[in-house]
Amino acid sequence: VDLNKAIVQIMGEVVARSAPNRAEIRADQAEWSIEQQQIKAEGNVSYAQVERNIQVQGNNAIADLANQTVNVRGNGGVITKISVP
């Protein structure tokens, strides 16, 4: 945790869930920028929205909490953009 930069870094089987558990990101590591309201996930990324039956996997993801979007990047540079309801 870097309180001066308002950044939280988490390593090892990271799980981030939205309240009330509408969406979930799993990854090997993640960085949460509190000021930017952004989560960057790296390594074995899985993003799911249970209510909408969506599941996407990739190498990394950026979740923009303010704009309620998630961009998941897979092998070969394919990007899947999902809006969170």
C-alpha positions in Angstrom: 0.0 0.0 0.0 1.4 3.4 -1.0 -0.8 5.9 0.9 1.0 8.9 -0.7 -0.1 7.8 -4.2 -3.3 6.1 -3.0 -2.4 2.8 -4.6 -3.0 -0.7 -3.3 -0.9 -3.6 -4.8 -2.1 -7.2 -4.3 -0.2 -10.3 -5.3 -1.3 -14.0 -5.4 -4.8 -15.2 -6.4 -6.4 -11.8 -6.3 -10.2 -11.6 -6.4 -12.0 -8.2 -6.7 -15.8 -8.2 -6.5 -18.3 -5.4 -7.1 -21.0 -4.8 -4.6 -23.5 -6.5 -4.4 -21.3 -9.2 -6.1 -22.5 -8.3 -9.7 -19.0 -8.7 -11.3 -15.7 -10.3 -10.4 -12.1 -10.1 -11.6 -9.6 -12.8 -10.7 -5.8 -12.4 -11.5 -2.3 -13.3 -10.3 -1.8 -9.7 -9.2 -3.7 -6.4 -9.2 -3.1 -2.7 -8.6 -6.0 -0.5 -7.4 -5.5 3.3 -8.0 -8.0 4.8 -5.5 -7.7 8.3 -7.0 -8.2 7.2 -10.6 -10.8 4.6 -9.6 -9.0 2.0 -11.7 -8.0 -1.6 -11.2 -5.2 -3.1 -13.3 -5.1 -6.9 -13.2 -2.2 -9.0 -14.6 -1.7 -12.7 -15.2 -4.4 -15.3 -15.7 -7.1 -12.8 -15.7 -10.7 -13.9 -15.6 -13.7 -11.5 -15.6 -17.3 -12.5 -15.0 -20.7 -11.0 -14.7 -23.0 -13.7 -13.2 -26.3 -11.8 -13.9 -25.4 -11.4 -17.6 -23.8 -14.8 -18.0 -20.5 -13.2 -19.2 -17.1 -14.7 -18.7 -13.9 -13.5 -20.4 -10.3 -14.6 -19.9 -7.0 -12.9 -20.9 -3.5 -11.8 -19.9 -4.5 -8.5 -18.4 -7.4 -6.2 -17.7 -8.2 -2.6 -16.8 -11.4 -1.9 -14.9 -12.5 1.7 -14.9 -14.8 1.9 -11.9 -15.9 5.5 -12.6 -17.0 4.7 -16.2 -18.1 1.2 -15.3 -16.1 -0.5 -18.1 -13.6 -3.4 -18.2 -11.1 -4.0 -21.0 -9.6 -7.5 -21.1 -6.7 -8.2 -23.3 -5.8 -11.7 -24.5 -3.1 -13.3 -26.5 -2.4 -11.6 -29.8 -3.7 -8.2 -28.6 -7.4 -9.0 -28.8 -9.4 -6.6 -26.5 -12.8 -7.3 -25.2 -14.6 -4.2 -23.7 -17.5 -4.8 -21.4 -19.9 -2.3 -19.7 -20.9 -3.0 -16.2 -24.7 -2.5 -15.6 
